[in-house]
Amino acid sequence: MRAKLFTAGWALLAGVLLVAGTAVPAVAGAGPHAAGPYKVKELRVVSGPSPFAAGCPGARFDNAHVAGYETEPMITVNPANPRNLVATWKQDTGPAAARTDLVASSLDGGETWARRTVPGLTVCTGGTADATSDPWISAAGDGSVYVSGVPADLSSLPPPIAVVASRSRDGGRTWSAPVTVTPPRVGNDTDRVTGSPTPAGHAYLAWANFLPGVFPRTNTLEFSRTTNGGATWSPPVLIDQPGRFAIDFAPRILVLPGGTLLAVFARGDFQLGLGQLYAARSRDEGRTWQPPVLAGARPVTPPPIDPGTGAELPAGYPGTAAAPDGSVYIAFEDNTSAASGGIGIARSRDGGRTWTTGTLPGVNAYAFEPAIAVDSHSTVGVTWYDMRNDRPGDDALTADVWFAHSNNHGATWRQTHIAGPTDLRPADLPVPNFVGEYQGLAALRGRGFAAIFTLAAPQARNGPTDIFFTRIGPG
């Protein structure tokens, strides 16, 4: 399995996110209700040379990190200033963790970007943690921007890992020191922060606690909220606790119209041999949670292998988004082999109570790391990588980044090529380049989307990979 320094087996769990269910019509075409063409407006590098080219003296296992190796980008659009875009990613990634998480902000709609660090997050930025992972970012309705992460103390393995959050009041240009949401504990993982549209000063954070490969065990999916702009966070509340042979992970909090919170998460049930997606509702801002509803399930399949190296192929977590009308969408990987797969779409029209599933048309190759967003006109956008242009037997593992959108709730879709081909086997990289576990997609005001993703050679210029941004909108 694709091991991680923090909790080995994250990617194996990602591989169970293959969901099947009642089919939703999803036919590409140009009929009277088909979505019109969307185009890539620009492609810009957001990252730059590593600010830690000399490493971080004093951080344990620092020599395992690769300068200029950026992964796991995420992006948000500030509702209080739609030209303010803020992104985050793992900087100088190693076998699992990174030296720190970087943040970049734009005040001109993505034309220019300024990169910043979060003070005190790791040794690199004046803190005590040796490394960190899983950066997530979200803007609230009051203009505050929140970033969360999981810094770790690597003095023991498996390491104790905290969940922390930081806030920016000026659109991502400066950041407060991280506030501990839950103290260091072995198994904390897959954090996701969500800024609340209303009321002001509110934000929500969910995470999992698990240790793959240790069974039977107690696994929890937990939630905390702030009501004072991130100065303090509430004691953790249980969202869900699966059986002793199952693992909940990768939770995401969505805010539905009316203020209902929906926690969408994945589960690997190893006793049943199923990968599952679930959704749980809260009507009291996360104080209590209703029993989760199954969104879909299918048998666990072994992770596909790169035939050229024998390493597992990239894999990611599901993407989730809520529409203005309360509909909820989940994008997930639906692969069957290293040469065949696709992207699945689950949809709920009643706030997560019932679900139907289908697949994006025209995706037949191995596909991974889907991200999804819905704009104010209810246009659904999805980005992903796939390997339709890979040529078995050559020296490259080729992937492209794609975008599809639907103006009719997923009845029809149109595809657009975003970037690539890029090589997932860059030369001289001492650790596997598996891109990351997710990429970012956010709706812009009006129509269109902001996408952020990782590219390697030949696009990368500042190390093994770079982080790229693009605007995607109607032609």
Beta strands, then each sheet from edge to edge (+ up, - down):
strand 1: 27-28
strand 2: 38-40
strand 3: 44-45
strand 4: 71-77
strand 5: 85-93
strand 6: 98-106
strand 7: 114-117
strand 8: 136-139
strand 9: 145-149
strand 10: 160-168
strand 11: 179-186
strand 12: 188-195
strand 13: 203-209
strand 14: 220-226
strand 15: 237-240
strand 16: 246-255
strand 17: 261-269
strand 18: 274-282
strand 19: 293-299
strand 20: 319-322
strand 21: 328-333
strand 22: 343-348
strand 23: 356-359
strand 24: 367-374
strand 25: 380-386
strand 26: 398-406
strand 27: 412-423
strand 28: 440-443
strand 29: 449-455
strand 30: 466-474
sheet 1: 1+ 27+ 26- 25+ 24-
sheet 2: 2+ 30- 3+
sheet 3: 2+ 30- 29+ 28-
sheet 4: 4+ 5- 6+ 7-
sheet 5: 8+ 9- 10+ 11-
sheet 6: 12+ 13- 14+ 15-
sheet 7: 16+ 17- 18+ 19-
sheet 8: 20+ 21- 22+ 23-
end
